[in-house]
Amino acid sequence: MQLGHTDVEANVVLRGITKSFVGVQVLKGVDLSIAHGEIHGLLGQNGSGKSTLIKVLSGTYDPDGGEVLVEGDPQGLPLVDFAAVGFSFVHQDLGLIEEMTVLDNFLLPQTARSGSYYLRWRRDRARVQEVLERHGLHVDTRASVASLEPTDRALLAIVRAVHHIQESDRRGLLVLDEPTVFLPREGVERLFALVRSVASKGTSVLFVSHDIDEVRELTSHVTVLRDGAIAGTAVTAEVSDEELVTMIVGQQLARHQGQLRAHDGRGDVVLGARSVRTSLLDGIDIEVREGEVLGVTGLNGSGFEHVPYALFGALSDAEGTVRAGGVDHDLSSFDPRAALSAGMAFVPGDRKREGAVGDLTLADNITMQAIDRHRPWMLRRDALRRDGVRLIEEYDVRPARPDAMYGSLSGGNQQKALMAKWLTTEPDVLLLHEPTQGVDVGAREQIFAALDAARERRTAVVCASSDCEQLARICDRVVVVARGRIAAELSGDAIEKDHLVEQVYNTATITEPQHQHEGTPA
């Protein structure tokens, strides 16, 4: 499926972009065109070449071949003078320095270009404040970036990038590389409103994402990269999710519809929590049976995101009781080591900071729990390495190099490595927080398959997630948290994406729990 603009219509045209590393071709003649004022989506699995393409555009990599045209004018590669072509980039890490003020961060590109840090503070502060407010961002320019909410940080990075384009004499190109990964839904909507406003003034936007729903909501055209080549370009409104998935993975996936497997409602309760309280939770009770997948969701700030951390003993202010490993534990003194001893495992939402050690190898990270279970003098490096190689192959972690640094892996492969690390311990209870956040569609399916295998081994799973589609596909029951309390519980056919979303928003003002089970009218 190939649909695109002619070079005459297009603002930015990529022709035949190629790039190789150590003899391995990563980009294979990529062609892409984006019209003035168009928001164009770019989808692809981790390792498909998306990041390499963006790094070619941003001048980080020198391509082996190809060219870029801006308003019909050929540009030399690698690009150097971004002000001249009007290109600006917002990466997933946003490129902000948390310890500096909003004003300092906004002016960083200007000071970097000029080589001078001389500023007229009063004038520059007033000017930057006006620019921010004109784009709907109402923050104090004297505030540190660290004090901003995640959504305001993302908007600051985008407004800074847009201002950079507006200072050029081109309508330019704004490249957004996974800007929504760590944002709540309300933040995504604010970001999309800003992007639409920017595009309405003629700027082209390339929106790079793993999320098909977000691409569908925001873009007019979408291109899919697979194995370094263009798998297809389509009008977003005219292509189905199934067609996009097929382009992304190169094959028809047996996608789970609804639940992975209906739980029979029998089995022992392996995790029970009573009167759990944290700064966001107000006395919730939870029970999970062996082989059951329990979803926990709600609006950001409702408290749902605290549930797995509290149950794992990872929140110092947690109170209440958790029963695991057949023993009641007081959460005020329960900690992660005690949770591990009780047969629990936890894959946190921030995999880089909380789930692994980025400066260690893939093999070291994936076998870390084996190291923890043995006495130092009993360890054999060769045996650990063999275990690491086996797990890397079993969970299809790429690149399949045990000595690769964990921090160098793509998000989806980092997550698969974490799932392997914990599932190999065969825990009684697996706790998850946003397990597919920032993960491509192929890796999502592999994670779902791993969870299905875990439940076949009778592992109980608690999955806290804001992704209602994901919950509808994997869960036997879902509880909705509002204002720190369980406001609704759904099971069976009542677990459906749109209905879950409706419950999340409707229960925000409900204090008494609502129970909806299979066959219960919505």
C-alpha positions in Angstrom: 0.0 0.0 0.0 1.8 3.1 -1.2 0.2 6.6 -1.1 2.3 9.8 -1.0 2.7 13.3 -2.2 4.4 14.4 -5.4 7.7 16.2 -4.9 5.9 19.4 -6.0 3.3 19.1 -3.2 5.7 18.1 -0.5 7.5 20.4 1.9 10.1 17.7 2.9 11.2 14.8 0.8 13.5 12.0 1.7 14.9 10.0 -1.3 16.8 6.7 -1.1 18.2 7.1 2.4 20.6 4.3 3.2 22.8 3.6 6.3 24.9 0.6 7.3 26.8 -0.3 10.5 29.7 -2.8 10.3 28.4 -4.1 7.0 24.8 -4.5 8.2 22.3 -2.4 6.3 20.0 -0.6 8.7 18.2 1.7 6.3 17.5 0.4 2.8 16.6 3.2 0.5 13.9 5.0 2.5 11.6 7.3 0.6 9.2 9.6 2.5 7.4 12.9 1.7 5.5 15.2 4.0 3.3 18.1 2.8 3.1 21.6 4.2 0.9 21.5 7.3 0.7 17.7 7.3 1.0 15.5 10.4 2.6 12.3 9.2 2.9 9.2 11.4 5.9 6.9 11.4 5.3 3.4 12.9 7.6 0.4 13.2 8.9 -2.2 15.6 11.9 -1.6 17.8 14.8 -2.2 15.5 12.9 -1.3 12.4 15.1 1.7 11.6 13.0 4.5 13.0 15.6 5.8 15.4 18.4 5.5 12.8 16.3 7.5 10.3 15.7 10.3 12.9 19.4 10.4 13.7 20.2 10.8 10.0 17.7 13.7 9.8 19.1 15.3 13.0 22.7 15.1 11.7 23.8 12.5 14.3 24.6 9.9 11.6 26.0 10.5 8.2 24.0 8.4 5.7 25.7 6.2 3.1 23.4 7.5 0.4 20.3 9.5 -0.4 19.1 13.1 -0.3 16.7 15.4 1.5 14.7 18.1 -0.3 13.2 21.0 1.5 10.6 23.0 -0.5 12.3 21.5 -3.6 15.8 22.5 -2.7 18.3 19.6 -2.3 20.2 19.7 1.0 23.6 18.3 1.7 23.9 15.3 4.1 24.5 15.2 7.0 22.4 18.3 7.7 24.3 20.9 9.7 22.5 24.2 9.5 19.1 23.3 10.9 18.1 27.0 11.2 18.4 27.3 7.4 16.1 24.3 6.7 13.8 24.9 9.6 14.2 21.4 11.1 13.6 20.9 14.8 13.5 17.7 17.0 11.8 16.6 20.2 13.1 13.3 21.4 11.6 11.0 24.0 13.9 12.3 26.7 12.9 15.9 25.7 16.4 17.3 25.9 15.7 19.4 29.0 18.1 20.0 31.9 16.0 19.5 35.1 18.2 21.6 37.3 17.9 24.7 35.1 15.0 27.1 34.9 12.3 27.1 32.2 13.9 30.3 30.8 17.4 28.8 30.6 16.2 25.6 28.9 14.1 27.6 26.4 17.1 29.7 25.4 19.6 26.8 25.3 19.5 26.4 21.5 20.1 30.2 21.1 23.1 30.3 23.5 24.5 27.1 21.9 24.4 28.7 18.4 25.8 32.1 19.6 28.4 30.7 22.0 27.4 33.4 24.4 25.4 33.1 27.6 24.9 36.9 27.8 21.1 37.5 28.3 19.0 40.5 29.0 17.0 38.9 31.8 14.0 41.1 32.0 13.5 41.4 28.3 14.2 37.7 27.6 12.0 36.6 30.4 9.1 38.6 29.2 9.6 37.5 25.6 9.8 33.8 26.5 6.8 34.1 28.9 4.8 35.5 26.0 5.8 32.8 23.6 4.9 30.0 26.1 1.5 31.5 26.9 0.7 32.1 23.3 1.1 28.3 22.8 -1.1 27.5 25.9 1.7 26.8 28.3 1.2 28.8 31.6 4.3 28.1 33.7 6.7 30.5 35.5 9.9 31.0 33.5 11.8 31.2 36.8 10.7 27.7 37.9 13.1 24.8 37.6 12.1 22.2 35.0 12.3 19.6 37.7 9.3 21.2 39.4 7.1 20.9 36.3 4.5 18.2 35.7 5.5 15.7 32.9 2.9 17.2 30.5 4.3 20.7 31.0 7.8 19.5 30.4 6.8 17.9 27.1 5.0 21.0 26.0 8.0 23.2 26.9 10.2 21.0 24.7 7.7 21.3 21.8 7.2 25.0 22.1 11.0 25.5 22.2 11.3 23.4 19.0 8.5 25.3 17.3 10.0 28.6 18.2 13.3 27.4 16.6 11.4 26.7 13.4 9.6 30.0 13.4 12.9 31.9 13.6 13.9 30.4 10.3 12.5 31.5 6.9 11.0 28.1 6.3 7.8 26.6 7.4 10.0 23.7 8.4 9.7 20.2 9.9 8.9 19.3 13.5 10.0 15.8 14.4 8.4 14.3 17.5 10.0 11.0 18.6 7.7 9.2 21.1 6.7 12.4 23.0 3.7 10.9 24.7 5.2 7.7 26.3 5.1 8.9 29.9 2.1 11.3 29.7 -1.4 10.8 31.2 -4.3 10.9 28.7 -5.1 14.5 29.7 -1.5 15.4 28.8 -1.7 13.6 25.5 -4.8 15.6 24.5 -3.0 18.9 25.4 0.0 17.9 23.4 -2.1 16.9 20.4 -3.9 20.3 20.5 -0.6 22.1 20.4 0.7 19.9 17.5 -2.5 20.5 15.5 -2.1 24.3 16.1 1.5 24.2 14.8 0.5 22.2 11.7 -2.3 24.6 10.9 0.3 27.3 10.3 2.0 25.3 7.6 4.7 23.4 9.5 5.1 19.8 8.6 5.1 17.3 11.5 6.6 13.8 11.6 5.1 12.0 14.6 7.1 8.8 15.5 5.2 6.4 17.8 4.5 2.8 18.8 0.9 3.6 19.5 -1.5 2.9 16.6 -4.4 4.6 18.3 -2.4 7.8 18.8 -1.2 7.8 15.2 -4.8 7.3 14.1 -6.1 10.1 16.2 -3.4 12.7 15.2 -2.1 12.0 11.7 -3.5 12.3 8.2 -1.0 9.9 6.6 1.1 7.0 8.1 4.3 5.3 7.0 5.5 2.0 8.3 9.2 1.0 8.5 10.1 -2.7 8.7 13.6 -4.0 8.7 15.0 -0.7 7.4 12.6 -0.4 4.4 9.3 1.2 3.8 6.6 -1.4 4.3 3.8 0.9 3.3 2.3 4.4 3.3 -1.4 5.0 3.6 -4.1 7.6 4.4 -4.6 7.0 8.1 -8.4 7.1 8.0 -8.5 4.5 5.2 -6.2 1.8 6.6 -7.3 -0.8 9.2 -5.5 -1.7 12.4 -5.0 -5.2 11.0 -3.4 -3.9 7.9 -1.1 -1.6 9.9 -0.1 -4.5 12.2 0.6 -6.7 9.2 2.8 -4.0 7.7 4.6 -3.5 11.1 5.4 -7.2 11.8 5.4 -8.6 8.3 3.0 -11.4 9.1 -0.6 -11.9 10.3 -0.4 -12.2 14.1 -2.8 -14.4 16.0 -3.9 -11.4 18.1 -5.8 -12.1 21.3 -9.3 -10.9 21.2 -10.7 -10.1 24.7 -9.1 -12.3 27.4 -6.1 -14.5 26.9 -8.0 -17.3 28.7 -11.0 -17.1 30.9 -10.1 -17.9 34.5 -12.2 -20.6 36.1 -12.8 -18.7 39.3 -11.3 -21.5 41.3 -7.9 -21.9 42.9 -6.2 -20.7 46.0 -6.0 -17.0 46.9 -2.2 -16.4 46.6 -2.3 -12.6 47.3 -4.6 -10.8 49.6 -4.3 -7.1 50.6 -6.4 -5.4 53.3 -6.9 -1.7 54.1 -3.9 -0.6 51.9 -3.2 3.1 52.3 -0.6 5.4 50.8 -0.5 9.0 49.9 -2.9 8.2 47.0 -4.7 5.1 48.3 -7.4 5.2 50.9 -7.9 1.7 52.3 -8.3 -0.7 49.3 -8.8 -4.5 49.5 -7.6 -6.9 46.8 -7.6 -10.7 46.3 -6.0 -12.6 43.5 -6.2 -16.3 42.8 -3.5 -18.5 41.3 -3.6 -18.3 37.5 -5.7 -15.2 37.5 -4.9 -11.8 35.9 -6.2 -8.8 37.8 -6.1 -5.4 36.1 -6.0 -2.2 38.1 -6.7 1.1 36.3 -8.0 4.6 36.8 -7.1 8.2 36.0 -3.5 9.3 36.7 -3.4 10.4 40.3 -6.3 8.3 41.3 -4.0 5.9 43.2 -4.1 2.9 40.8 -0.4 3.4 39.9 0.5 3.0 43.6 -1.0 -0.5 43.9 1.9 -2.7 42.6 4.5 -0.6 44.4 2.6 -0.8 47.7 2.0 -4.6 47.4 5.8 -5.1 46.7 6.8 -3.1 49.8 8.4 -0.3 47.6 6.5 2.6 49.1 7.8 3.8 52.5 4.4 5.4 53.5 2.3 2.3 52.8 0.1 0.9 55.5 -2.2 -2.1 55.7 -1.7 -5.8 55.4 -0.6 -8.1 52.6 -0.9 -11.9 52.7 1.7 -13.6 50.4 3.5 -16.8 50.7 0.9 -17.9 53.2 1.9 -15.3 55.7 0.4 -11.9 56.7 2.8 -9.0 56.4 2.5 -5.5 57.9 3.1 -3.1 54.9 4.7 -0.5 57.2 7.7 -2.9 57.6 7.3 -4.9 54.4 10.1 -4.3 51.8 11.1 -5.7 48.4 13.4 -8.3 49.8 10.6 -9.7 52.0 8.3 -9.6 48.9 10.8 -11.7 46.9 11.1 -14.2 49.8 7.3 -14.4 49.7 7.3 -15.5 46.1 6.5 -12.1 44.5 8.2 -10.4 41.5 7.7 -6.9 40.1 8.4 -5.3 36.7 8.1 -1.5 37.4 7.0 1.1 34.9 10.3 2.9 34.7 12.4 0.1 33.5 15.6 2.1 33.0 15.7 3.6 36.5 14.0 1.0 38.6 14.0 -2.3 36.7 17.6 -2.8 35.6 21.2 -1.6 35.6 21.8 0.2 32.3 25.6 0.0 32.6 25.6 -3.8 32.9 25.3 -6.3 30.1 22.1 -7.9 28.9 23.3 -11.3 30.3 24.1 -9.8 33.7 20.7 -8.1 33.9 18.7 -11.1 32.7 20.4 -13.5 35.2 20.5 -11.1 38.1 17.9 -12.9 40.2 19.9 -16.2 39.8 22.9 -14.4 41.3 20.8 -13.2 44.2 19.6 -16.8 44.9 23.1 -18.3 45.2 26.0 -17.9 47.5 28.9 -16.1 45.9 31.2 -19.1 46.0 28.7 -21.3 44.3 28.4 -19.0 41.2 29.8 -20.1 37.9 30.1 -17.4 35.3 29.9 -19.9 32.4 26.7 -21.4 33.7 25.2 -17.9 34.2 26.1 -17.0 30.7 24.5 -20.1 29.3 21.3 -19.3 31.2 21.5 -15.7 29.8 21.9 -17.0 26.2 18.9 -19.4 26.7 16.6 -16.7 28.1 17.7 -14.2 25.4 16.7 -16.8 22.7 13.5 -17.9 24.6 12.2 -14.4 24.9 13.5 -13.2 21.5 15.5 -10.3 23.0 17.3 -8.4 20.2 20.1 -8.0 19.4 20.7 -11.5 20.7 24.1 -10.5 22.1 24.7 -11.4 25.8 27.5 -8.7 26.0 25.3 -5.9 24.7 24.8 -3.2 27.2 21.3 -3.2 28.6 20.9 0.6 28.3 21.6 0.3 24.5 18.6 -1.9 23.8 15.3 -0.5 22.5 12.4 -0.1 24.9 10.6 -3.3 23.7 13.7 -5.4 24.1 14.5 -4.0 27.5 11.0 -4.9 28.6 11.3 -8.5 27.2 14.6 -8.9 29.1 12.9 -7.8 32.3 10.0 -10.2 31.8 12.5 -13.0 31.2 14.5 -12.0 34.3 11.5 -12.3 36.6 9.4 -15.1 34.9 12.4 -17.4 35.0 12.0 -17.4 38.8 8.5 -18.8 38.4 7.0 -16.4 41.0 3.6 -17.1 42.7 2.7 -13.5 42.1 3.8 -11.2 39.3 3.2 -7.4 39.7 3.3 -5.2 36.6 3.1 -1.4 36.1 2.5 -0.3 32.5 4.2 -3.4 31.1 3.8 -2.3 27.4 4.5 1.4 27.7 6.7 2.5 24.9 6.7 -1.0 23.4 6.1 -1.8 19.7 3.3 -4.0 18.6 5.4 -7.0 17.9 7.0 -6.9 21.4 3.6 -6.4 22.9 2.4 -9.7 21.5 5.4 -11.5 22.8 4.9 -10.0 26.3 1.2 -11.1 26.2 2.3 -14.6 25.2 4.8 -14.7 28.1 2.0 -13.7 30.5 -0.3 -16.4 29.0 2.5 -19.0 29.7 2.9 -17.6 33.2 -0.8 -18.0 34.0 -0.7 -21.6 32.6 1.9 -22.2 35.4 -0.7 -20.8 37.8 1.2 -17.5 38.5 -1.2 -14.8 39.7 -0.7 -11.5 37.9 -1.6 -7.9 39.0 -1.3 -5.5 36.1 -1.7 -1.7 36.9 -2.1 0.1 33.6 -3.8 3.1 32.0 -4.0 1.1 28.7 -7.7 -0.1 28.7 -7.3 -2.0 25.4 -4.4 -4.0 26.9 -6.4 -4.7 30.1 -9.4 -5.9 28.0 -7.2 -8.4 26.2 -5.4 -9.9 29.1 -7.5 -9.6 32.3 -10.0 -11.9 34.0 -11.1 -9.1 36.4 -10.4 -5.3 36.4 -10.8 -3.0 39.3 -11.1 0.8 38.7 -9.6 3.1 41.3 -11.0 6.6 41.9 -9.9 9.0 44.6 -7.9 6.2 46.3 -10.7 3.7 46.6 -12.0 0.9 44.4 -15.0 2.4 42.6 -15.8 -0.4 40.2 -15.0 -4.1 39.5 -15.6 -5.7 36.1 -15.3 -9.3 34.9 -16.1 -11.5 32.0 -17.8 -9.8 29.0 -18.0 -6.5 31.0 -14.3 -6.1 30.3 -14.3 -4.3 27.0 -12.0 -1.4 26.0 -14.6 1.3 25.5 -16.6 0.3 28.5 -13.5 0.3 30.7 -12.6 3.9 29.5 -16.2 4.9 30.3 -15.9 3.4 33.8 -12.6 5.1 34.5 -14.1 8.5 33.8 -17.5 7.9 35.2 -16.3 6.5 38.5 -14.2 9.5 39.2 -17.1 10.9 41.3 -18.4 7.5 42.6 -17.5 6.5 46.2 -19.4 3.2 46.5 -17.9 0.3 44.4 -19.9 -0.8 41.3 -19.7 -4.5 40.4 -20.2 -5.6 36.8 -19.8 -9.3 35.9 -20.4 -11.4 32.9 -24.0 -10.9 31.8 -24.5 -7.8 34.0 -25.9 -4.9 32.0 -23.5 -2.0 31.7 
